[in-house]
Amino acid sequence: MASLLVMLVLGAFLGIRLYHARRRKEFVKDFTEYAAVLQYHMEKAYDIIHKDRILVYSLDAVTLTDAEFNRATEDFGRLVIKLLGPMLFKEFVFLYGNEATFSFNIMVYFNTKYEDDEVRKSSLENLSESDESVPQG
């Protein structure tokens, strides 16, 4: 009886491992489609956060303070997760291995987009040009 129970538990364990291996293989095979879905939601979230939190600073050619940047980053991560919904969120956590790794990748995206803020770069260039056109007395 005990050996039958051990065999059932072992069989279930191996079945689950095989299922997860197949599932990961499907994720890797379809990675570009998953990446496109994630990219869409991250871009949408960035547009919202940028408009609400960053644009005012960008127009003035000013960077966010560390506290404001951290808050915007956290809000961005929460918004991406909310936009994905619970099912897709679980899928991406499975794909990346754990929630921390998935969150890290989301934050890297935000940091990269923030560093490449074209509005702020353009405002900085305009400030530089206006400084150069002011006659020195």
DRENDO-1510 file (C-alpha; in Angstrom, 1 decimal, always signed):
<recs>
REC; n; res; u; v; w
REC; 1; MET; +0.0; +0.0; +0.0 .
REC; 2; ALA; +2.8; +2.4; +0.9 .
REC; 3; SER; +4.7; +1.6; -2.2 .
REC; 4; LEU; +1.6; +2.3; -4.3 .
REC; 5; LEU; +1.2; +5.7; -2.7 .
REC; 6; VAL; +4.8; +6.5; -3.3 .
REC; 7; MET; +4.4; +5.5; -7.0 .
REC; 8; LEU; +1.3; +7.7; -7.3 .
REC; 9; VAL; +3.1; +10.7; -5.8 .
REC; 10; LEU; +6.2; +10.1; -7.9 .
REC; 11; GLY; +4.1; +9.8; -11.0 .
REC; 12; ALA; +2.2; +13.0; -10.3 .
REC; 13; PHE; +5.5; +14.8; -9.6 .
REC; 14; LEU; +7.0; +13.6; -12.9 .
REC; 15; GLY; +3.8; +14.4; -14.7 .
REC; 16; ILE; +3.8; +18.0; -13.4 .
REC; 17; ARG; +7.5; +18.4; -14.3 .
REC; 18; LEU; +6.9; +17.1; -17.8 .
REC; 19; TYR; +3.9; +19.5; -18.2 .
REC; 20; HIS; +6.0; +22.5; -17.1 .
REC; 21; ALA; +8.9; +21.5; -19.5 .
REC; 22; ARG; +6.5; +21.3; -22.4 .
REC; 23; ARG; +4.9; +24.6; -21.4 .
REC; 24; ARG; +8.3; +26.3; -21.2 .
REC; 25; LYS; +9.2; +24.9; -24.6 .
REC; 26; GLU; +6.0; +26.4; -26.1 .
REC; 27; PHE; +6.8; +29.8; -24.5 .
REC; 28; VAL; +10.3; +29.7; -26.0 .
REC; 29; LYS; +8.9; +28.7; -29.4 .
REC; 30; ASP; +6.3; +31.5; -29.3 .
REC; 31; PHE; +8.5; +34.1; -27.5 .
REC; 32; THR; +8.2; +36.8; -30.2 .
REC; 33; GLU; +4.4; +36.7; -29.9 .
REC; 34; TYR; +4.6; +37.0; -26.1 .
REC; 35; ALA; +7.2; +39.7; -26.4 .
REC; 36; ALA; +4.9; +41.7; -28.7 .
REC; 37; VAL; +2.1; +41.4; -26.2 .
REC; 38; LEU; +4.3; +42.6; -23.3 .
REC; 39; GLN; +5.8; +45.4; -25.4 .
REC; 40; TYR; +2.3; +46.7; -26.3 .
REC; 41; HIS; +1.3; +46.8; -22.6 .
REC; 42; MET; +4.6; +48.4; -21.5 .
REC; 43; GLU; +4.4; +51.1; -24.2 .
REC; 44; LYS; +0.8; +51.8; -23.2 .
REC; 45; ALA; +1.8; +52.0; -19.5 .
REC; 46; TYR; +4.8; +54.2; -20.3 .
REC; 47; ASP; +2.7; +56.6; -22.3 .
REC; 48; ILE; +0.3; +57.0; -19.4 .
REC; 49; ILE; +3.0; +57.4; -16.7 .
REC; 50; HIS; +5.0; +59.8; -19.0 .
REC; 51; LYS; +2.0; +62.0; -19.6 .
REC; 52; ASP; +0.9; +62.1; -15.9 .
REC; 53; ARG; +4.3; +62.2; -14.2 .
REC; 54; ILE; +7.2; +63.0; -16.5 .
REC; 55; LEU; +6.1; +65.2; -19.3 .
REC; 56; VAL; +6.0; +68.4; -17.2 .
REC; 57; TYR; +9.6; +67.8; -16.2 .
REC; 58; SER; +10.7; +66.9; -19.7 .
REC; 59; LEU; +9.2; +70.1; -21.2 .
REC; 60; ASP; +11.3; +72.1; -18.7 .
REC; 61; ALA; +14.3; +70.0; -19.5 .
REC; 62; VAL; +14.5; +68.8; -15.9 .
REC; 63; THR; +15.1; +65.3; -14.6 .
REC; 64; LEU; +12.9; +63.7; -11.9 .
REC; 65; THR; +14.3; +63.6; -8.4 .
REC; 66; ASP; +15.3; +60.2; -7.2 .
REC; 67; ALA; +12.1; +59.9; -5.1 .
REC; 68; GLU; +9.9; +61.0; -8.0 .
REC; 69; PHE; +11.7; +58.6; -10.3 .
REC; 70; ASN; +11.3; +55.7; -7.9 .
REC; 71; ARG; +7.6; +56.4; -7.5 .
REC; 72; ALA; +7.1; +56.6; -11.3 .
REC; 73; THR; +9.0; +53.4; -11.8 .
REC; 74; GLU; +6.9; +51.6; -9.2 .
REC; 75; ASP; +3.7; +53.0; -10.6 .
REC; 76; PHE; +4.8; +51.9; -14.1 .
REC; 77; GLY; +5.3; +48.4; -12.9 .
REC; 78; ARG; +2.0; +48.2; -11.2 .
REC; 79; LEU; +0.2; +49.7; -14.2 .
REC; 80; VAL; +1.9; +47.1; -16.6 .
REC; 81; ILE; +0.7; +44.3; -14.3 .
REC; 82; LYS; -2.8; +45.8; -14.1 .
REC; 83; LEU; -3.0; +46.2; -17.9 .
REC; 84; LEU; -1.8; +42.6; -18.5 .
REC; 85; GLY; -4.5; +41.2; -16.2 .
REC; 86; PRO; -4.1; +38.2; -13.9 .
REC; 87; MET; -3.9; +35.5; -16.6 .
REC; 88; LEU; -1.2; +37.1; -18.7 .
REC; 89; PHE; +0.7; +38.2; -15.5 .
REC; 90; LYS; +0.9; +34.6; -14.4 .
REC; 91; GLU; +2.0; +33.5; -17.8 .
REC; 92; PHE; +4.8; +36.1; -17.9 .
REC; 93; VAL; +5.9; +35.2; -14.3 .
REC; 94; PHE; +6.1; +31.6; -15.5 .
REC; 95; LEU; +8.0; +32.5; -18.6 .
REC; 96; TYR; +10.6; +34.6; -16.7 .
REC; 97; GLY; +10.8; +32.1; -13.8 .
REC; 98; ASN; +9.6; +34.3; -11.0 .
REC; 99; GLU; +7.9; +37.6; -10.2 .
REC; 100; ALA; +11.2; +39.3; -9.3 .
REC; 101; THR; +12.8; +38.6; -12.6 .
REC; 102; PHE; +9.7; +39.6; -14.5 .
REC; 103; SER; +9.5; +42.9; -12.5 .
REC; 104; PHE; +13.2; +43.6; -13.1 .
REC; 105; ASN; +12.7; +43.3; -16.9 .
REC; 106; ILE; +9.7; +45.7; -16.7 .
REC; 107; MET; +11.8; +48.2; -14.7 .
REC; 108; VAL; +14.7; +48.0; -17.2 .
REC; 109; TYR; +12.3; +48.9; -20.0 .
REC; 110; PHE; +11.0; +51.9; -18.0 .
REC; 111; ASN; +14.6; +53.1; -17.2 .
REC; 112; THR; +15.6; +52.8; -20.8 .
REC; 113; LYS; +12.6; +54.7; -22.1 .
REC; 114; TYR; +13.1; +57.4; -19.4 .
REC; 115; GLU; +16.8; +57.8; -20.4 .
REC; 116; ASP; +15.8; +58.1; -24.0 .
REC; 117; ASP; +13.1; +60.7; -23.4 .
REC; 118; GLU; +13.1; +62.7; -26.7 .
REC; 119; VAL; +11.0; +65.5; -25.2 .
REC; 120; ARG; +13.6; +66.2; -22.5 .
REC; 121; LYS; +16.4; +66.0; -25.1 .
REC; 122; SER; +14.7; +68.4; -27.4 .
REC; 123; SER; +14.0; +70.8; -24.5 .
REC; 124; LEU; +17.6; +70.6; -23.5 .
REC; 125; GLU; +18.7; +71.4; -27.0 .
REC; 126; ASN; +16.3; +74.4; -27.2 .
REC; 127; LEU; +17.7; +75.7; -23.9 .
REC; 128; SER; +21.3; +75.3; -25.2 .
REC; 129; GLU; +20.4; +77.1; -28.4 .
REC; 130; SER; +18.7; +80.0; -26.5 .
REC; 131; ASP; +21.7; +80.3; -24.2 .
REC; 132; GLU; +24.0; +80.6; -27.2 .
REC; 133; SER; +21.8; +83.2; -28.9 .
REC; 134; VAL; +21.8; +85.5; -25.8 .
REC; 135; PRO; +24.4; +88.2; -26.3 .
REC; 136; GLN; +27.1; +88.3; -23.7 .
REC; 137; GLY; +27.5; +91.7; -22.2 .
</recs>
